[in-house]
């Protein structure tokens, strides 16, 4: 795992990332928790790669549009925790 992927995984582990479903007109994608707007495109791609590798997962509903993003057990192992 490169440094950028590790930083993205750490952002998820610290609870700074959520997923917006795109329902009701907004675009679907990753967002910083508590902040309007999506993450920069370069970060969005990094989160998508982490999800494809099963290091993070979109799960629990936070609200009508937001989903919590969590680190999986494989992701925790990659972080060394």
Secondary structure by P-SEA (a helix, b strand, c coil): ccaaaaaaaaaaaaccbbbbccccccccccccccccccccaaaaaaaaaaaaaccccccccccccbbbbbbcaaaaaaacc
